[in-house]
Structure formats: C-alpha cells, structure tokens
Amino acid sequence: MTSETEPTPDPNKTERPTAAWPAPPTTAPASGSPGFIRIARGVSAAVLGLLVPGLGHLILGRWIRAIILLSSILAMFAIGAFWMEGRLHLPNLKEPISFFPFMANAGMGVIYLACYLTRTAFAIHAEAPTYEYGNTFLFVTGLANYLVAFDAYDIGTGKKS
C-alpha cells in the first residue's frame, strides 16, 4: 500500500488567493420582482427627465431638486439663446460632424422641440460678439440635461439616495 501525502507548503513561499469571477445571472428579473420594478422606475425617470428637465426627479418625489434643475436649465437656455444670441443646431447629412452639436442641443428635450417647431434660436448671429458664448451655453444646457437624466436613473434604481 502506498500512502499519498499532501505536499507540505514552503514557509518561504507565499501564495496569493485566487479570486473567481462571479457567475453571470442566468435569468432576467421577473416582471414582478423588486429588481425589475427598480430598473423600470429608473428608466422611466430617466426618459421623462430627458423629455422635460427635472420631470424625472419630480416623479421620484424630489420636487425641490426638480425645481432647481428645471430652473437652472431654463436659465442657461434663455441666457444662451436670447441674451448671448447663440443658435441651436440641426443635423446636416453632408457634414457628419454636425451630429455632435445637434445631439448636445437635442438633450434639452421639449425645449429643443418647441424651438424647432417655432423656428426660434436657429438663426446665425455670427456678428454678435457673444455668439460663440451663446452656442456654448446651449451645448452645456443639453449636456447638463443628459446628466440630470442619469441622476434620475440612479435615484430611481436605488444606486443613489
């Protein structure tokens, strides 16, 4: 009979523990599960927040934050479009790079849609000394609303309180 013995560990040699990757979930959350409800709540808050700045926070019960965000985004829009004479951008298929300023402006949601339907703030006032500052204000307004929508998503899913 042979006896099998385990090798004795070398005291001078340190072994690092190996971490195993967690197994991916095999199924999606069921439609009635708390995980699904949190995700649906976050997605609906984000989508509504993209359409109307601050609306996602409002449906989550964060009405003070919603009022602050809506008023600041409206103020940035008004300053950029009317006081600094910036302009909103439309996509131009002949110039693919124009898609980026359009996406930045389109982040304003219904504000952009209302301006598009009324043809407000689309005129080029390049002779105005504050024209480029106005454009930058309008870019930042749309991009800030994207961040506001992501914030509403995080609050809705419980990642942020």
N, C-alpha and C positions, 0 to 999 in steps of 0.2 A: 504494500500500500504506500502510496505517495501522499504526502501531506502538502497541500497547497497553502502557502503562507502569503500574506499580503506584504508587498514591499514596504519597508519602513521609510517614512518620509525623512528626507535630508533636512536637518535643522538649519543649515545654512541657505537653503533654497526656499524662497517664499513663493507661494502660488497665489495667483490672483483669482478671485472668484469670477466665474463666467456668468454674464447676465444673459438670460434668454429673452428674446423679443416676445412681447405678449401676442397671443393668438388674435387674429382679427375677428370681429364679430361675424358669426355665421348667418345671422338674420337681421333684418332691419327692425327697428322698434315697431311694435304693433300700433295700430291707429288709436287705440285707447290707452296706451301706456303713458306714464308721466314723461318719458323722454321724447316721445313723439309730440306731445302737447307743448313741451317747452320749445322744441325746434319750430313747430308751426307758429307758436306765439312770436318767436324771434323773427322768423321770416316775414310774417305779416306786419310786424312793427317796422322792419327794415324797408319793405316795399312801400308801405304807407308813408314812411319818413322820406323816401326818395321822391314820392309824388308831391307831398306838401311838407316843407321843412318843419320839423317839430311834431308832426302828427303821430309818428311812431312813439315818441315819448309820452304824448298825451294819452294814447290808448293804454299805455303801460302804467298810467297813474302818476306820471312825473310831470304834472302840469306846470310847475314853476320852471323846470328845466325846459319844457316845451316852449313856453312863452319867451324865455331868454333866447333860445336858439332861433326861433322864428323871427323875433325882432332883430337880432343881430344879422341874420342872413338877409332879411329885407332891407336893413340899413346899408349893408355892404352893396347890395344890388342897386339901391337908389343912388348911393354915392358914385358908384362906378358908371352907371348908365346915364344919369341925368346931370349930376354935378361935374363929373370929370369927362363926360362925353365919350365914354368908351362904347364899343359896339359888340353885339353878340355875333357869333359865327355860325354859318351853315356849312354842312359838308360839301365839298366840291370833288366830284369823281375824277376830274382831270388833275387834281392836286391831292394825292392821298394823305399828305402831311396835314391837310386841313381837318382831318378827322379828329386829331387830338384837341385843338381848341374847341371844336364842336362838342366833344364828349365832356370837356371841362364845363362848358356853358350849359349843356343839357342836364347836368347834375342838379340844376335848380328846380327841376320838375315842372310843376304847373306854372311857375313864374316864367320859365322859358317858353312854355306852350302859349301862355297868354300874350307874351311879347311877339311870338311868331304869328299868332292869329291877328294881332292888331298892327303888325309891322312896326313895332316900337323898338328902338335901340339897335336896329340893324344898319343904320346909315353910318357911313365912314366920315369921321370928322378929323382927318389927319392933320388939318391945320391947327387944331386946338392944342395948346401946349400941354394939356393934361391927358391927351388921347391915350397914350400908352399906359399911363397910370390907371385910367378907367378900364382899359382892357384887362389889366392885371387884377383889378378889383373884381371884375366879372368872372375871371378864371377862378380866383380864390373862392368866390361865392359858391360856385358849383362844386368845386372840390371839397369845400368845407361841408356841404350838404351830404356828400358821399360819406365823410367821416361821421356825421351826425347819424346817418342811417346805420352804419356799422356799430355805433354806440348803442342804438336802439336794439339792434340784433343781440348784442352782448348782454344787455339788461334783460331782454325777453327770454333768452335761453338760460339765464342764471349765472353766466360767466362773470358778470359784474353786478355789483349791488348799487 
